């Protein structure tokens, strides 16, 4: 008798168990997501950004270049916070720190068109990039003429190619100011003084550029080497 009544239960009543199962699965998934968020936050607080980035990439489907893998220097450069950037550099943070996607603080400054931040990072010894996606490519894509000029003045390679084997001029917006500037720059030979300055700075090395004011050189020459 009970089996017969169970068989003839209304269709809506038979679906109640299905709805309950779906709700239970949803709550379980929500609980797991909240737990992972808390775990990621814990790793950020403890300074293990790499592990936080791995969790984000594996469970949330986010790329490795997510916020979890960024250093405080990346954040300051991307937001154009010059004072914070200066403080972090003075505290010893590496200006060449890279995310898992090989994005540097200088990349962030170029993407955000923060010329002052880019200049400070370069003065502190940031690598202008010679392979793959360079800061010059990032600035060209954003049509940031000011940063493009700055990077080239400090020795960025105008012929560097990115992952798509394209030069900076080829990734600049067609008909934009950056494309026009790069075309003229490529056709114009560099001055001997600029070439000498770059070679001297390369010989000193990025980690010793801050020692230029202490060199036994005339004041005018020291200013010249510091682009002042």
N, CA, C and O of each residue as an XYZ file, in Angstrom:
912
protein
N       0.843     -1.209      0.000
C       0.000      0.000      0.000
C       0.869      1.247      0.000
O       0.613      2.198     -0.738
N       1.894      1.230      0.831
C       2.775      2.391      0.903
C       3.531      2.581     -0.395
O       3.753      3.712     -0.828
N       3.939      1.454     -1.036
C       4.657      1.562     -2.307
C       3.761      2.150     -3.378
O       4.218      2.923     -4.219
N       2.474      1.785     -3.351
C       1.529      2.303     -4.343
C       1.312      3.792     -4.159
O       1.265      4.540     -5.135
N       1.178      4.228     -2.910
C       0.983      5.661     -2.662
C       2.216      6.456     -3.040
O       2.117      7.591     -3.506
N       3.403      5.841     -2.832
C       4.653      6.516     -3.199
C       4.734      6.682     -4.706
O       5.244      7.682     -5.211
N       4.227      5.691     -5.412
C       4.290      5.726     -6.881
C       3.406      6.812     -7.448
O       3.738      7.412     -8.471
N       2.276      7.076     -6.794
C       1.315      8.040     -7.317
C       1.399      9.405     -6.640
O       0.460     10.197     -6.715
N       2.515      9.675     -5.985
C       2.689     11.011     -5.392
C       2.698     12.048     -6.495
O       3.117     11.751     -7.613
N       2.245     13.257     -6.207
C       2.265     14.317     -7.231
C       3.681     14.555     -7.742
O       4.659     14.403     -7.011
N       3.763     14.923     -8.987
C       5.066     15.119     -9.634
C       5.886     16.194     -8.920
O       7.100     16.050     -8.768
N       5.231     17.263     -8.484
C       5.939     18.346     -7.795
C       6.563     17.862     -6.492
O       7.655     18.288     -6.115
N       5.856     16.970     -5.812
C       6.388     16.456     -4.555
C       7.613     15.585     -4.799
O       8.538     15.567     -3.987
N       7.621     14.856     -5.926
C       8.768     14.011     -6.244
C      10.012     14.839     -6.547
O      11.136     14.377     -6.351
N       9.806     16.059     -7.022
C      10.945     16.915     -7.350
C      11.545     17.619     -6.134
O      12.619     18.215     -6.218
N      10.844     17.544     -5.009
C      11.325     18.267     -3.827
C      12.710     17.795     -3.400
O      13.549     18.595     -2.985
N      12.940     16.490     -3.508
C      14.260     15.969     -3.141
C      15.344     16.483     -4.081
O      16.475     16.724     -3.659
N      14.996     16.650     -5.358
C      15.958     17.165     -6.334
C      16.333     18.600     -5.995
O      17.508     18.966     -6.017
N      15.324     19.411     -5.680
C      15.582     20.804     -5.316
C      16.444     20.886     -4.059
O      17.351     21.712     -3.962
N      16.142     20.015     -3.102
C      16.919     20.017     -1.861
C      18.382     19.658     -2.139
O      19.294     20.232     -1.545
N      18.592     18.705     -3.044
C      19.960     18.297     -3.394
C      20.716     19.437     -4.065
O      21.884     19.681     -3.763
N      20.038     20.137     -4.982
C      20.671     21.266     -5.671
C      21.046     22.360     -4.676
O      22.133     22.933     -4.753
N      20.140     22.643     -3.744
C      20.411     23.665     -2.733
C      21.604     23.263     -1.860
O      22.445     24.095     -1.519
N      21.661     21.986     -1.507
C      22.771     21.510     -0.678
C      24.101     21.645     -1.417
O      25.105     22.046     -0.827
N      24.107     21.311     -2.708
C      25.327     21.437     -3.505
C      25.765     22.892     -3.621
O      26.954     23.201     -3.544
N      24.781     23.794     -3.808
C      25.094     25.218     -3.915
C      25.720     25.732     -2.619
O      26.710     26.463     -2.643
N      25.128     25.339     -1.486
C      25.664     25.778     -0.191
C      27.071     25.231      0.038
O      27.938     25.913      0.584
N      27.279     23.979     -0.392
C      28.603     23.369     -0.236
C      29.640     24.119     -1.070
O      30.747     24.385     -0.602
N      29.275     24.458     -2.315
C      30.187     25.192     -3.192
C      30.492     26.576     -2.620
O      31.632     27.037     -2.667
N      29.458     27.240     -2.077
C      29.644     28.562     -1.486
C      30.574     28.483     -0.281
O      31.429     29.348     -0.090
N      30.403     27.444      0.528
C      31.260     27.266      1.702
C      32.722     27.065      1.289
O      33.628     27.625      1.907
N      32.943     26.265      0.247
C      34.312     26.022     -0.234
C      34.935     27.312     -0.747
O      36.104     27.591     -0.479
N      34.151     28.104     -1.491
C      34.677     29.359     -2.039
C      35.049     30.334     -0.919
O      36.091     30.987     -0.980
N      34.199     30.430      0.096
C      34.498     31.319      1.225
C      35.761     30.849      1.951
O      36.601     31.660      2.341
N      35.884     29.539      2.125
C      37.073     28.987      2.790
C      38.337     29.309      2.013
O      39.354     29.679      2.601
N      38.280     29.169      0.685
C      39.447     29.458     -0.149
C      39.790     30.943     -0.129
O      40.962     31.317     -0.156
N      38.758     31.789     -0.081
C      39.007     33.227      0.018
C      39.739     33.565      1.314
O      40.680     34.357      1.324
N      39.289     32.951      2.400
C      39.948     33.181      3.687
C      41.379     32.657      3.674
O      42.280     33.280      4.236
N      41.581     31.510      3.032
C      42.922     30.938      2.948
C      43.844     31.825      2.117
O      45.003     32.039      2.471
N      43.310     32.339      1.000
C      44.099     33.246      0.162
C      44.474     34.506      0.933
O      45.612     34.970      0.873
N      43.488     35.058      1.666
C      43.753     36.257      2.472
C      44.819     35.967      3.522
O      45.671     36.813      3.793
N      44.775     34.776      4.114
C      45.772     34.393      5.116
C      47.173     34.388      4.507
O      48.123     34.873      5.123
N      47.300     33.841      3.304
C      48.609     33.799      2.654
C      49.097     35.204      2.310
O      50.293     35.483      2.389
N      48.170     36.091      1.928
C      48.557     37.471      1.621
C      49.106     38.147      2.879
O      50.142     38.811      2.839
N      48.392     37.965      4.002
C      48.824     38.575      5.263
C      50.195     38.045      5.679
O      51.029     38.792      6.190
N      50.416     36.769      5.461
C      51.682     36.150      5.846
C      52.801     36.429      4.845
O      53.954     36.065      5.075
N      52.454     37.077      3.734
C      53.481     37.438      2.763
C      53.741     36.396      1.697
O      54.620     36.590      0.857
N      52.997     35.285      1.702
C      53.210     34.234      0.703
C      52.298     34.480     -0.492
O      51.307     33.774     -0.682
N      52.634     35.473     -1.288
C      51.808     35.858     -2.429
C      51.829     34.805     -3.534
O      50.853     34.654     -4.268
N      52.928     34.087     -3.652
C      53.021     33.064     -4.694
C      51.998     31.950     -4.458
O      51.340     31.493     -5.393
N      51.872     31.519     -3.201
C      50.900     30.478     -2.878
C      49.477     30.998     -3.058
O      48.596     30.266     -3.510
N      49.256     32.258     -2.706
C      47.934     32.856     -2.906
C      47.593     32.907     -4.386
O      46.453     32.653     -4.772
N      48.581     33.235     -5.219
C      48.362     33.276     -6.665
C      48.042     31.889     -7.202
O      47.203     31.744     -8.091
N      48.710     30.862     -6.662
C      48.454     29.495     -7.114
C      47.023     29.075     -6.787
O      46.359     28.435     -7.603
N      46.547     29.436     -5.592
C      45.182     29.098     -5.197
C      44.180     29.798     -6.109
O      43.204     29.190     -6.549
N      44.422     31.076     -6.391
C      43.519     31.835     -7.257
C      43.460     31.227     -8.648
O      42.385     31.110     -9.237
N      44.626     30.837     -9.177
C      44.682     30.291    -10.531
C      44.025     28.921    -10.602
O      43.345     28.608    -11.580
N      44.223     28.096     -9.569
C      43.750     26.714     -9.602
C      42.260     26.600     -9.324
O      41.569     25.810     -9.968
N      41.755     27.379     -8.373
C      40.380     27.209     -7.940
C      39.417     28.256     -8.490
O      38.229     27.979     -8.652
N      39.922     29.462     -8.781
C      39.041     30.517     -9.264
C      39.136     30.709    -10.760
O      38.337     31.444    -11.340
N      40.106     30.057    -11.402
C      40.267     30.219    -12.842
C      40.883     31.537    -13.215
O      40.785     31.951    -14.370
N      41.525     32.223    -12.268
C      42.167     33.499    -12.548
C      43.567     33.247    -13.052
O      44.178     32.232    -12.716
N      44.085     34.171    -13.864
C      45.442     34.062    -14.365
C      46.434     34.280    -13.255
O      46.109     34.838    -12.207
N      47.664     33.829    -13.499
C      48.702     33.971    -12.488
C      49.023     35.425    -12.198
O      49.579     35.745    -11.148
N      48.671     36.310    -13.130
C      49.003     37.708    -12.915
C      47.976     38.445    -12.090
O      47.879     39.670    -12.173
N      47.201     37.720    -11.289
C      46.159     38.338    -10.494
C      46.763     39.142     -9.355
O      47.978     39.154     -9.154
N      45.883     39.816     -8.610
C      46.333     40.689     -7.531
C      47.127     39.934     -6.484
O      47.969     40.521     -5.805
N      46.871     38.638     -6.342
C      47.513     37.883     -5.274
C      49.013     37.762     -5.469
O      49.745     37.524     -4.508
N      49.478     37.922     -6.692
C      50.898     37.716     -6.978
C      51.663     39.032     -7.075
O      52.848     39.034     -7.411
N      51.015     40.125     -6.790
C      51.637     41.434     -6.968
C      52.292     41.894     -5.670
O      51.794     41.644     -4.573
N      53.414     42.567     -5.830
C      54.110     43.125     -4.671
C      53.537     44.513     -4.364
O      52.846     45.085     -5.207
N      53.808     45.062     -3.182
C      53.359     46.428     -2.880
C      53.884     47.439     -3.892
O      53.230     48.445     -4.164
N      55.067     47.174     -4.452
C      55.640     48.071     -5.453
C      54.811     48.057     -6.734
O      54.653     49.094     -7.379
N      54.282     46.893     -7.108
C      53.399     46.794     -8.272
C      52.148     47.649     -8.068
O      51.724     48.381     -8.962
N      51.568     47.538     -6.869
C      50.342     48.282     -6.579
C      50.581     49.791     -6.618
O      49.789     50.534     -7.197
N      51.667     50.238     -6.004
C      51.967     51.673     -5.974
C      52.227     52.206     -7.378
O      51.779     53.301     -7.717
N      52.946     51.442     -8.195
C      53.258     51.881     -9.560
C      52.010     51.930    -10.428
O      51.840     52.859    -11.217
N      51.141     50.942    -10.291
C      49.936     50.895    -11.127
C      48.954     52.002    -10.767
O      48.196     52.462    -11.620
N      48.964     52.433     -9.499
C      48.041     53.476     -9.047
C      48.654     54.872     -9.106
O      47.985     55.861     -8.808
N      49.931     54.950     -9.491
C      50.576     56.256     -9.611
C      50.858     56.927     -8.285
O      50.903     58.155     -8.218
N      51.052     56.153     -7.222
C      51.310     56.718     -5.887
C      52.817     56.927     -5.719
O      53.538     56.042     -5.258
N      53.264     58.105     -6.101
C      54.692     58.407     -6.159
C      55.354     58.353     -4.784
O      56.440     57.793     -4.642
N      54.711     58.929     -3.775
C      55.288     58.949     -2.430
C      55.418     57.533     -1.872
O      56.437     57.183     -1.277
N      54.381     56.727     -2.069
C      54.430     55.340     -1.597
C      55.527     54.572     -2.321
O      56.225     53.751     -1.726
N      55.668     54.847     -3.606
C      56.708     54.191     -4.400
C      58.095     54.549     -3.866
O      58.960     53.686     -3.717
N      58.287     55.828     -3.583
C      59.578     56.289     -3.053
C      59.879     55.632     -1.708
O      61.013     55.230     -1.445
N      58.858     55.526     -0.864
C      59.037     54.912      0.456
C      59.398     53.438      0.342
O      60.290     52.954      1.039
N      58.702     52.727     -0.541
C      58.958     51.296     -0.713
C      60.363     51.040     -1.254
O      61.040     50.104     -0.827
N      60.792     51.874     -2.191
C      62.144     51.726     -2.745
C      63.184     51.979     -1.662
O      64.182     51.265     -1.563
N      62.936     53.018     -0.840
C      63.865     53.332      0.250
C      63.927     52.204      1.277
O      64.950     52.013      1.934
N      62.835     51.462      1.413
C      62.796     50.344      2.361
C      63.480     49.094      1.815
O      63.631     48.098      2.524
N      63.891     49.154      0.554
C      64.639     48.027     -0.007
C      63.856     47.089     -0.889
O      64.365     46.028     -1.252
N      62.617     47.445     -1.253
C      61.844     46.586     -2.152
C      62.498     46.567     -3.535
O      62.956     47.598     -4.027
N      62.537     45.402     -4.147
C      63.186     45.253     -5.450
C      62.358     45.905     -6.554
O      61.177     45.596     -6.718
N      62.982     46.809     -7.309
C      62.280     47.477     -8.406
C      62.112     46.540     -9.595
O      61.378     46.854    -10.533
N      62.781     45.400     -9.564
C      62.676     44.427    -10.655
C      61.911     43.176    -10.240
O      62.055     42.120    -10.856
N      61.095     43.299     -9.190
C      60.269     42.167     -8.767
C      59.279     41.816     -9.875
O      58.672     42.703    -10.475
N      59.122     40.532    -10.140
C      58.255     40.077    -11.224
C      57.127     39.208    -10.683
O      57.311     38.461     -9.722
N      55.960     39.313    -11.307
C      54.891     38.366    -11.028
C      55.200     37.079    -11.785
O      56.182     37.012    -12.525
N      54.374     36.068    -11.603
C      54.600     34.807    -12.312
C      54.494     35.025    -13.817
O      55.096     34.285    -14.595
N      53.732     36.036    -14.233
C      53.605     36.379    -15.653
C      54.705     37.323    -16.114
O      54.637     37.855    -17.222
N      55.726     37.541    -15.273
C      56.876     38.387    -15.615
C      56.481     39.844    -15.841
O      57.009     40.506    -16.735
N      55.554     40.335    -15.028
C      55.162     41.743    -15.069
C      55.913     42.476    -13.964
O      55.865     42.075    -12.802
N      56.599     43.539    -14.325
C      57.401     44.304    -13.367
C      56.654     45.566    -12.932
O      55.681     45.953    -13.579
N      57.089     46.215    -11.847
C      56.486     47.498    -11.465
C      56.583     48.536    -12.581
O      55.679     49.356    -12.743
N      57.675     48.507    -13.354
C      57.814     49.448    -14.465
C      56.751     49.194    -15.525
O      56.234     50.138    -16.123
N      56.419     47.923    -15.764
C      55.312     47.601    -16.669
C      54.030     48.289    -16.191
O      53.305     48.901    -16.976
N      53.768     48.173    -14.887
C      52.540     48.735    -14.325
C      52.504     50.253    -14.488
O      51.465     50.820    -14.826
N      53.630     50.902    -14.250
C      53.686     52.358    -14.407
C      53.453     52.754    -15.861
O      52.796     53.757    -16.138
N      53.993     51.965    -16.788
C      53.820     52.260    -18.214
C      52.371     52.071    -18.643
O      51.828     52.887    -19.388
N      51.751     51.001    -18.176
C      50.357     50.731    -18.528
C      49.444     51.829    -17.986
O      48.479     52.223    -18.640
N      49.757     52.319    -16.787
C      48.940     53.371    -16.177
C      49.296     54.771    -16.622
O      48.660     55.738    -16.203
N      50.320     54.893    -17.480
C      50.770     56.197    -17.990
C      51.216     57.121    -16.855
O      50.940     58.321    -16.874
N      51.905     56.552    -15.877
C      52.417     57.329    -14.745
C      53.898     57.636    -14.999
O      54.774     56.867    -14.603
N      54.164     58.753    -15.654
C      55.524     59.088    -16.083
C      56.460     59.264    -14.891
O      57.587     58.770    -14.907
N      55.998     59.965    -13.860
C      56.853     60.215    -12.691
C      57.236     58.918    -11.993
O      58.374     58.758    -11.551
N      56.290     57.994    -11.896
C      56.580     56.704    -11.270
C      57.576     55.913    -12.115
O      58.488     55.276    -11.589
N      57.387     55.965    -13.425
C      58.312     55.258    -14.319
C      59.717     55.829    -14.187
O      60.693     55.079    -14.148
N      59.823     57.156    -14.116
C      61.134     57.799    -13.979
C      61.802     57.394    -12.661
O      63.003     57.123    -12.626
N      61.024     57.354    -11.586
C      61.597     56.976    -10.296
C      62.086     55.530    -10.309
O      63.146     55.231     -9.759
N      61.333     54.641    -10.926
C      61.733     53.236    -11.003
C      63.004     53.068    -11.830
O      63.887     52.288    -11.472
N      63.090     53.801    -12.936
C      64.285     53.726    -13.783
C      65.493     54.275    -13.039
O      66.579     53.699    -13.098
N      65.304     55.392    -12.337
C      66.406     55.968    -11.551
C      66.895     54.997    -10.478
O      68.066     55.004    -10.100
N      65.966     54.158     -9.994
C      66.321     53.190     -8.952
C      66.899     51.903     -9.530
O      67.222     50.972     -8.791
N      67.027     51.855    -10.868
C      67.661     50.692    -11.494
C      66.719     49.688    -12.110
O      67.104     48.540    -12.334
N      65.472     50.095    -12.394
C      64.529     49.159    -13.010
C      64.996     48.760    -14.405
O      65.516     49.578    -15.164
N      64.801     47.508    -14.714
C      65.183     46.983    -16.026
C      64.198     47.476    -17.076
O      62.991     47.269    -16.947
N      64.713     48.130    -18.120
C      63.831     48.615    -19.186
C      63.295     47.479    -20.036
O      62.346     47.679    -20.795
N      63.878     46.292    -19.930
C      63.386     45.129    -20.668
C      64.030     45.004    -22.028
O      64.125     45.977    -22.775
N      64.475     43.792    -22.349
C      65.108     43.557    -23.641
C      64.477     42.389    -24.380
O      64.691     42.234    -25.582
N      63.714     41.575    -23.692
C      63.120     40.407    -24.322
C      61.629     40.356    -24.029
O      61.166     40.839    -22.996
N      60.895     39.769    -24.945
C      59.473     39.501    -24.804
C      58.685     40.795    -24.595
O      58.944     41.791    -25.270
N      57.725     40.788    -23.663
C      56.840     41.940    -23.470
C      57.548     42.987    -22.617
O      57.517     42.914    -21.388
N      58.180     43.952    -23.259
C      58.948     44.966    -22.539
C      58.046     46.111    -22.091
O      56.941     46.264    -22.612
N      58.503     46.919    -21.130
C      57.743     48.114    -20.759
C      57.504     49.035    -21.955
O      56.487     49.726    -22.011
N      58.434     49.050    -22.909
C      58.261     49.888    -24.095
C      57.067     49.417    -24.916
O      56.325     50.237    -25.457
N      56.880     48.119    -25.011
C      55.694     47.595    -25.699
C      54.414     48.024    -24.974
O      53.433     48.424    -25.601
N      54.447     47.931    -23.640
C      53.271     48.305    -22.850
C      52.926     49.776    -23.038
O      51.756     50.129    -23.188
N      53.944     50.637    -23.029
C      53.713     52.075    -23.209
C      53.225     52.377    -24.618
O      52.356     53.228    -24.807
N      53.779     51.682    -25.608
C      53.364     51.906    -26.998
C      51.911     51.491    -27.203
O      51.160     52.177    -27.896
N      51.519     50.385    -26.610
C      50.139     49.920    -26.736
C      49.159     50.916    -26.134
O      48.044     51.074    -26.631
N      49.574     51.589    -25.059
C      48.709     52.563    -24.394
C      48.807     53.944    -25.025
O      48.146     54.881    -24.578
N      49.627     54.075    -26.060
C      49.828     55.356    -26.746
C      50.342     56.422    -25.777
O      49.942     57.584    -25.842
N      51.239     56.002    -24.875
C      51.808     56.905    -23.869
C      53.133     57.464    -24.377
O      54.198     56.919    -24.087
N      53.060     58.543    -25.129
C      54.257     59.101    -25.768
C      55.286     59.528    -24.728
O      56.483     59.316    -24.921
N      54.837     60.124    -23.635
C      55.764     60.597    -22.613
C      56.614     59.473    -22.048
O      57.823     59.630    -21.879
N      55.987     58.338    -21.755
C      56.734     57.210    -21.199
C      57.606     56.565    -22.265
O      58.713     56.115    -21.970
N      57.121     56.514    -23.499
C      57.932     55.969    -24.599
C      59.221     56.776    -24.746
O      60.302     56.203    -24.883
N      59.107     58.102    -24.717
C      60.295     58.964    -24.818
C      61.245     58.716    -23.649
O      62.461     58.640    -23.828
N      60.675     58.591    -22.453
C      61.487     58.364    -21.258
C      62.261     57.052    -21.358
O      63.460     57.011    -21.080
N      61.578     55.988    -21.752
C      62.220     54.678    -21.852
C      63.324     54.667    -22.901
O      64.393     54.097    -22.681
N      63.064     55.295    -24.031
C      64.073     55.339    -25.092
C      65.275     56.175    -24.668
O      66.417     55.844    -24.988
N      65.009     57.254    -23.951
C      66.101     58.107    -23.480
C      67.019     57.345    -22.531
O      68.223     57.593    -22.477
N      66.428     56.408    -21.780
C      67.213     55.622    -20.837
C      67.701     54.300    -21.430
O      68.137     53.414    -20.695
N      67.630     54.168    -22.733
C      68.263     53.022    -23.381
C      67.386     51.840    -23.711
O      67.911     50.763    -23.996
N      66.067     51.987    -23.685
C      65.202     50.875    -24.075
C      65.429     50.535    -25.547
O      65.708     51.415    -26.361
N      65.306     49.257    -25.876
C      65.563     48.788    -27.237
C      64.330     48.998    -28.106
O      63.306     48.346    -27.904
N      64.428     49.901    -29.067
C      63.293     50.206    -29.936
C      62.982     49.053    -30.877
O      61.894     48.997    -31.451
N      63.927     48.131    -31.042
C      63.728     46.995    -31.948
C      63.395     45.699    -31.216
O      63.352     44.634    -31.832
N      63.160     45.779    -29.910
C      62.805     44.575    -29.148
C      61.485     44.005    -29.661
O      60.586     44.749    -30.050
N      61.382     42.692    -29.657
C      60.171     42.028    -30.148
C      59.481     41.290    -29.006
O      60.126     40.710    -28.133
N      58.149     41.330    -29.039
C      57.373     40.681    -27.982
C      57.077     39.227    -28.349
O      57.672     38.680    -29.277
N      56.161     38.611    -27.618
C      55.832     37.206    -27.854
C      55.235     36.976    -29.233
O      55.327     35.877    -29.779
N      54.626     38.005    -29.794
C      54.076     37.915    -31.153
C      55.088     38.346    -32.200
O      54.749     38.514    -33.371
N      56.335     38.525    -31.774
C      57.439     38.924    -32.646
C      57.187     40.298    -33.275
O      57.534     40.537    -34.432
N      56.578     41.192    -32.494
C      56.297     42.543    -32.982
C      57.149     43.559    -32.227
O      57.418     43.413    -31.035
N      57.564     44.593    -32.958
C      58.311     45.687    -32.355
C      57.330     46.675    -31.722
O      56.138     46.631    -32.027
N      57.811     47.570    -30.842
C      56.918     48.539    -30.201
C      56.095     49.352    -31.197
O      54.913     49.602    -30.962
N      56.707     49.767    -32.305
C      55.977     50.570    -33.288
C      54.826     49.780    -33.904
O      53.845     50.364    -34.365
N      54.943     48.467    -33.910
C      53.916     47.630    -34.528
C      52.739     47.345    -33.603
O      51.689     46.888    -34.056
N      52.909     47.611    -32.312
C      51.799     47.413    -31.376
C      51.146     48.739    -30.993
O      50.117     48.755    -30.318
N      51.740     49.842    -31.422
C      51.160     51.163    -31.139
C      49.883     51.350    -31.952
O      49.779     50.813    -33.054
N      48.903     52.103    -31.433
C      47.671     52.359    -32.181
C      47.975     53.006    -33.530
O      48.689     54.007    -33.579
N      47.450     52.457    -34.621
C      47.721     53.019    -35.955
C      47.296     54.484    -36.044
O      46.191     54.851    -35.644
N      48.184     55.298    -36.570
C      47.884     56.713    -36.732
C      48.016     57.529    -35.466
O      47.762     58.733    -35.485
N      48.409     56.904    -34.362
C      48.535     57.620    -33.098
C      49.847     58.373    -32.982
O      50.736     58.240    -33.822
N      49.950     59.171    -31.919
C      51.162     59.958    -31.698
C      52.377     59.067    -31.447
O      53.481     59.363    -31.903
N      52.161     57.982    -30.724
C      53.277     57.089    -30.413
C      53.834     56.431    -31.661
O      55.050     56.330    -31.824
N      52.958     55.987    -32.537
C      53.424     55.359    -33.784
C      54.255     56.341    -34.595
O      55.320     55.989    -35.103
N      53.767     57.580    -34.718
C      54.508     58.592    -35.475
C      55.857     58.896    -34.853
O      56.858     59.036    -35.555
N      55.877     59.000    -33.524
C      57.141     59.286    -32.845
C      58.139     58.152    -33.037
O      59.314     58.400    -33.305
N      57.680     56.908    -32.902
C      58.579     55.761    -33.041
C      59.128     55.634    -34.459
O      60.286     55.261    -34.648
N      58.308     55.939    -35.441
C      58.779     55.880    -36.828
C      59.900     56.892    -37.063
O      60.892     56.593    -37.727
N      59.726     58.091    -36.508
C      60.771     59.117    -36.647
C      62.014     58.713    -35.861
O      63.139     58.892    -36.326
N      61.798     58.167    -34.665
C      62.937     57.768    -33.824
C      63.765     56.680    -34.502
O      64.995     56.716    -34.466
N      63.093     55.723    -35.114
C      63.802     54.628    -35.774
C      64.646     55.122    -36.947
O      65.688     54.547    -37.263
N      64.186     56.184    -37.579
C      64.898     56.695    -38.752
C      65.978     57.708    -38.397
O      66.718     58.169    -39.266
N      66.063     58.052    -37.111
C      67.034     59.065    -36.680
C      68.159     58.414    -35.879
O      67.879     57.755    -34.878
N      69.415     58.572    -36.279
C      70.539     57.991    -35.527
C      70.646     58.623    -34.138
O      70.372     59.811    -33.969
N      71.040     57.835    -33.159
C      71.236     58.357    -31.810
C      72.483     59.236    -31.770
O      73.452     58.999    -32.490
N      72.437     60.256    -30.912
C      73.602     61.132    -30.771
C      74.720     60.393    -30.038
O      74.466     59.470    -29.264
N      75.951     60.809    -30.289
C      77.101     60.176    -29.654
C      77.069     60.370    -28.139
O      77.430     59.465    -27.386
N      76.636     61.553    -27.693
C      76.590     61.820    -26.249
C      75.598     60.890    -25.547
O      75.874     60.383    -24.460
N      74.440     60.671    -26.181
C      73.453     59.776    -25.591
C      73.984     58.341    -25.535
O      73.793     57.635    -24.545
N      74.646     57.928    -26.600
C      75.200     56.575    -26.643
C      76.257     56.385    -25.551
O      76.281     55.354    -24.880
N      77.125     57.378    -25.376
C      78.172     57.300    -24.348
C      77.570     57.243    -22.946
O      78.018     56.470    -22.100
N      76.555     58.065    -22.711
C      75.916     58.074    -21.394
C      75.317     56.705    -21.070
O      75.472     56.200    -19.958
N      74.641     56.119    -22.035
C      74.037     54.812    -21.803
C      75.085     53.738    -21.553
O      74.891     52.855    -20.718
N      76.198     53.815    -22.279
C      77.256     52.818    -22.103
C      77.909     52.939    -20.727
O      78.226     51.931    -20.094
N      78.109     54.173    -20.268
C      78.697     54.380    -18.938
C      77.768     53.845    -17.855
O      78.215     53.191    -16.913
N      76.476     54.123    -17.991
C      75.509     53.639    -17.010
C      75.433     52.112    -17.020
O      75.279     51.482    -15.973
N      75.543     51.526    -18.212
C      75.536     50.064    -18.305
C      76.766     49.472    -17.621
O      76.677     48.440    -16.956
N      77.904     50.126    -17.785
C      79.136     49.645    -17.147
C      79.044     49.730    -15.625
O      79.543     48.858    -14.913
N      78.404     50.783    -15.138
C      78.230     50.924    -13.690
C      77.319     49.834    -13.135
O      77.549     49.308    -12.046
N      76.290     49.508    -13.897
C      75.327     48.519    -13.432
C      74.166     49.173    -12.717
O      74.339     50.190    -12.044
N      72.972     48.594    -12.857
C      71.769     49.201    -12.284
C      71.835     49.313    -10.766
O      71.276     50.244    -10.185
N      72.511     48.374    -10.129
C      72.549     48.389     -8.659
C      73.501     49.437     -8.097
O      73.513     49.679     -6.890
N      74.305     50.068     -8.970
C      75.274     51.061     -8.487
C      75.016     52.464     -9.045
O      75.855     53.354     -8.900
N      73.869     52.661     -9.677
C      73.577     53.974    -10.249
C      73.464     55.050     -9.173
O      73.736     56.222     -9.430
N      73.065     54.651     -7.973
C      72.916     55.639     -6.894
C      74.263     56.179     -6.421
O      74.312     57.140     -5.652
N      75.352     55.570     -6.875
C      76.685     56.027     -6.478
C      77.251     57.092     -7.413
O      78.336     57.618     -7.163
N      76.533     57.414     -8.481
C      77.034     58.402     -9.446
C      77.390     59.735     -8.783
O      78.436     60.297     -9.107
N      76.560     60.272     -7.859
C      76.915     61.559     -7.230
C      78.233     61.523     -6.459
O      78.814     62.573     -6.186
N      78.712     60.333     -6.106
C      79.939     60.223     -5.310
C      81.181     59.961     -6.166
O      82.283     59.819     -5.636
N      81.005     59.897     -7.474
C      82.155     59.657     -8.350
C      83.038     60.902     -8.426
O      82.527     62.020     -8.359
N      84.354     60.729     -8.566
C      85.269     61.886     -8.671
C      85.218     62.500    -10.069
O      86.188     62.457    -10.825
N      84.060     63.071    -10.387
C      83.838     63.662    -11.710
C      83.339     65.090    -11.552
O      82.821     65.449    -10.494
N      83.487     65.907    -12.585
C      82.914     67.261    -12.537
C      81.404     67.205    -12.309
O      80.733     66.267    -12.738
N      80.890     68.211    -11.634
C      79.470     68.239    -11.290
C      78.586     68.172    -12.530
O      77.557     67.495    -12.525
N      78.980     68.867    -13.584
C      78.184     68.870    -14.815
C      78.107     67.475    -15.420
O      77.062     67.076    -15.934
N      79.204     66.734    -15.362
C      79.224     65.389    -15.928
C      78.369     64.432    -15.101
O      77.698     63.558    -15.649
N      78.399     64.603    -13.776
C      77.570     63.751    -12.922
C      76.085     64.007    -13.180
O      75.283     63.073    -13.202
N      75.726     65.265    -13.374
C      74.333     65.582    -13.702
C      73.943     64.993    -15.052
O      72.823     64.515    -15.237
N      74.884     65.037    -15.991
C      74.626     64.485    -17.316
C      74.362     62.982    -17.229
O      73.456     62.471    -17.888
N      75.139     62.283    -16.430
C      74.964     60.839    -16.279
C      73.664     60.493    -15.565
O      73.141     59.389    -15.714
N      73.144     61.441    -14.788
C      71.890     61.227    -14.065
C      70.682     61.786    -14.813
O      69.579     61.834    -14.268
N      70.887     62.205    -16.056
C      69.806     62.774    -16.874
C      69.184     63.994    -16.200
O      67.963     64.147    -16.191
N      70.025     64.862    -15.636
C      69.507     66.055    -14.956
C      70.038     67.311    -15.614
O      69.714     68.418    -15.184
